[in-house]
């Protein structure tokens, strides 16, 4: 009896062996290429560092040179010389001041500022023409900022000690000042100040009374000429609440005994700025309209 043919068992296809051999050869080939290659350590470190920056990884970097600031306006920026330091670190200092760049301001704004500055100088020249001798003798001190003029009348030569009666000489000086202050627009505040030594007399029960009486005496003389508008004036008695210097020596207490005339030019300056912007911003396109060139020194002067 003939034997039955043996049944073929299912197995792996023949092409798989060829494919596996090919993959093995390719793997060996790439391993060989990798063994021949080199890694640039510097470039790898640079790439890794950039990735760390991108993902916000905090790190400490030793300072090898002076830190330099950057500006969105200028491509290059040269910092000022650093201040001497006793530590082994170079640090950058910051400030709360807001710098103003002239390059960002329009010619109109620069012209307005120049006109206002010229007006302020003219006003100070008028005041100094009257008070120059008193300033040199130490009887009056004058200070100013962008919006205010402060005229400090010292007790020396203006009031007898513990009295609110002005001396004859200083009363005449105030009458001359009234003519100048009448030409300077703005609010006038007259403040009386004393030292911290208590006073109690038949007329003045405290330093508050003395300070207010001295301020009122100055106001009365300024108004005597009739040139100053009384609505511009305000009188304050502040006693020893706002000393210039500590009341710890007789010389300092003498400095604190004073009357201050404060000229606040804020409102007139704002009105003048608006007026100048309107003049400089609109060309003479209408009949009868004149444009004033504030940058021309020979042209018409601006006044308040």
Secondary structure, DSSP 8 states (H G I E B T S, - for coil): -------------HHHHHHHHHHHHHHHHHHHHHHH----HHHHHHHHHHHHHHTT--------S------SS-S----------SSSS------S-----GGGS-HHHHHHHHHHHHHHHHHHHHHHHHHHHHHHTTSEEEEE-SSEEEEEEESTTTB-TT---B-HHHHHHHHHHHHHHHTS-SEEEEEEE--SS----SS-SSHHHHHHHHHHHHHHHHHHTS-S-GGGEEEEEEETSS-SS-TTSHHHHHHHSEEEEEEE-HHHHHHHHHHHHHHHHS-S-STT-----TT-TTS-----
